[in-house]
């Protein structure tokens, strides 16, 4: 029987993967679920074994299947098929990537039994020693803030407590980002193993994955992986016959962007309104149920196994210190070739947008890129040669955030986008502090009246003052960063406001 | 469903971390919304006031307190989809329905709502119809469900 490795990612499902699988099965082809390589425009993508290794086809539609099945069953002339792509690793979009976190995604079958070999190896080492190696790797939180991971780990480990927790923030709410989703759908074991390693190093025996409800496929894969890990005694009591025990549960959110903020997430996990907590105390000292809690984003935790496999020093030598290692960028919006691009820090925005993205999907001239989600800056083309490091981005008033880049063509109206930034803040504000709760509403109103206003300079001045208040007086980054898209649009594209 | 049956449905949630969120999700799945009687049951089970329970329910977009149509259609309103003309799609759907989203289809069978990001950002506009994901959604495709 011929075997086809069929992308089981949400990308593929949203492009008719179900029908493709049915058509393949009806032609006697055995389908194996795999993750996505992240070439979003080629989904649904399938691979088959050939004399020269695996070769790929995409995008495959159910109409294309009969012809494809004939070739596959005859095991010949694969290249005659219109969707033939050849070896996917030779594809220009993948070839130059540096895949560490995503090393298994796309290739490994979702039914493969994991080994957790990194965890096994690390269980022979002292927790302190593991944290020291993490420090040498220079890993920083990939959720957006870029906080050094080892400081959090050490704080959790050193805070005296009877119970500590590892909490994975899988509430990936930023527009233009999907790396957490793809990782959880394509290699959930990397995340679970990363959590277990963190648990061992920090002295925690319980882990929670806070997953947003918009990701049902990720939920399915996480559940499948967790129960398989328990079955093979990779989770639970005395893992690998050591003294270390670790449990993992998934908690599904209920639709609230703010729950991606760590303290709001912890409130929600405790069964409350997802309202943010004032910091300090930091979650690493008093987090879930007031116990020391390591809160990390999916990619941060999933980076851990590959980081220790190549070694902390080698990981730290990637990128541009202090932005060390690799980060999965995501290029989206109006772009010809969108998807996931894992690279070391230091490549430029231009490389991503032009070399990988290949220009706009609409074919119209490019106008702006919003980087780092809904609270990220709108950049102009003049800034395209800025290297993608935390430091360089900060120097132009922007941030990498969760690594998402959203491309817009020349039909974009930046006043509308600035209005939307306020509106989004209005809808998703937790309501705890006034600058965010009220400021967002007033900001939206001001933006709406700009086209009719009699005194535009006065109104823009008012918006700037409002932004000052939100930036300086909001309790968390929701209100504190809403001014970033607004101000970046005002500064770089003033013509859209007049 | 009798009160005893509702209590039985929610019983497994009481031992879970963040149990009330799990319980609300069960009620949503079973009934499509959470009514006042159920709020009182939740308050009793989780040792909260009804006001606190209402506060939790109203905080989350997924929880509803009024009966919902059998079908749900959600259109992504996030920036990446905007870059692929979701604003035009939304305008066309609102013009067809004669009201602004969130609203119901003319026959009352479908709830039309926004969702902020389905994680399909390079292939917008993204739409979700009764849990089915759709990329590159066209206006015709969406209107066919309304």
Boltz contact constraints between the chains, C-beta under 6 A:
constraints:
  - contact:
      token1: [A, 10]
      token2: [B, 133]
      max_distance: 6.0
  - contact:
      token1: [A, 13]
      token2: [B, 133]
      max_distance: 6.0
  - contact:
      token1: [A, 14]
      token2: [B, 120]
      max_distance: 6.0
  - contact:
      token1: [A, 14]
      token2: [B, 133]
      max_distance: 6.0
  - contact:
      token1: [A, 14]
      token2: [B, 134]
      max_distance: 6.0
  - contact:
      token1: [A, 14]
      token2: [B, 135]
      max_distance: 6.0
  - contact:
      token1: [A, 15]
      token2: [B, 135]
      max_distance: 6.0
  - contact:
      token1: [A, 40]
      token2: [B, 122]
      max_distance: 6.0
  - contact:
      token1: [A, 40]
      token2: [B, 123]
      max_distance: 6.0
  - contact:
      token1: [A, 175]
      token2: [B, 78]
      max_distance: 6.0
  - contact:
      token1: [A, 175]
      token2: [B, 79]
      max_distance: 6.0
  - contact:
      token1: [A, 175]
      token2: [B, 80]
      max_distance: 6.0
  - contact:
      token1: [A, 175]
      token2: [B, 117]
      max_distance: 6.0
  - contact:
      token1: [A, 176]
      token2: [B, 80]
      max_distance: 6.0
  - contact:
      token1: [A, 176]
      token2: [B, 121]
      max_distance: 6.0
  - contact:
      token1: [A, 178]
      token2: [B, 119]
      max_distance: 6.0
  - contact:
      token1: [A, 178]
      token2: [B, 121]
      max_distance: 6.0
  - contact:
      token1: [A, 181]
      token2: [B, 119]
      max_distance: 6.0
  - contact:
      token1: [A, 213]
      token2: [B, 62]
      max_distance: 6.0
  - contact:
      token1: [A, 214]
      token2: [B, 118]
      max_distance: 6.0
  - contact:
      token1: [A, 251]
      token2: [B, 18]
      max_distance: 6.0
  - contact:
      token1: [A, 254]
      token2: [B, 21]
      max_distance: 6.0
  - contact:
      token1: [A, 254]
      token2: [B, 60]
      max_distance: 6.0
  - contact:
      token1: [A, 254]
      token2: [B, 62]
      max_distance: 6.0
  - contact:
      token1: [A, 255]
      token2: [B, 60]
      max_distance: 6.0
  - contact:
      token1: [A, 255]
      token2: [B, 61]
      max_distance: 6.0
  - contact:
      token1: [A, 255]
      token2: [B, 62]
      max_distance: 6.0
  - contact:
      token1: [A, 256]
      token2: [B, 60]
      max_distance: 6.0
  - contact:
      token1: [A, 269]
      token2: [B, 18]
      max_distance: 6.0
  - contact:
      token1: [A, 270]
      token2: [B, 18]
      max_distance: 6.0
  - contact:
      token1: [A, 271]
      token2: [B, 18]
      max_distance: 6.0
  - contact:
      token1: [A, 271]
      token2: [B, 19]
      max_distance: 6.0
  - contact:
      token1: [A, 271]
      token2: [B, 20]
      max_distance: 6.0
  - contact:
      token1: [A, 271]
      token2: [B, 21]
      max_distance: 6.0
  - contact:
      token1: [A, 273]
      token2: [B, 55]
      max_distance: 6.0
  - contact:
      token1: [A, 273]
      token2: [B, 56]
      max_distance: 6.0
  - contact:
      token1: [A, 273]
      token2: [B, 59]
      max_distance: 6.0
  - contact:
      token1: [A, 332]
      token2: [B, 80]
      max_distance: 6.0
  - contact:
      token1: [A, 332]
      token2: [B, 121]
      max_distance: 6.0
  - contact:
      token1: [A, 332]
      token2: [B, 122]
      max_distance: 6.0
  - contact:
      token1: [A, 333]
      token2: [B, 80]
      max_distance: 6.0
  - contact:
      token1: [A, 333]
      token2: [B, 83]
      max_distance: 6.0
  - contact:
      token1: [A, 334]
      token2: [B, 83]
      max_distance: 6.0
  - contact:
      token1: [A, 334]
      token2: [B, 84]
      max_distance: 6.0
  - contact:
      token1: [A, 338]
      token2: [B, 122]
      max_distance: 6.0
  - contact:
      token1: [A, 339]
      token2: [B, 122]
      max_distance: 6.0
  - contact:
      token1: [A, 370]
      token2: [B, 79]
      max_distance: 6.0
  - contact:
      token1: [A, 406]
      token2: [B, 79]
      max_distance: 6.0
  - contact:
      token1: [A, 406]
      token2: [B, 80]
      max_distance: 6.0
  - contact:
      token1: [A, 406]
      token2: [B, 83]
      max_distance: 6.0
  - contact:
      token1: [A, 408]
      token2: [B, 83]
      max_distance: 6.0
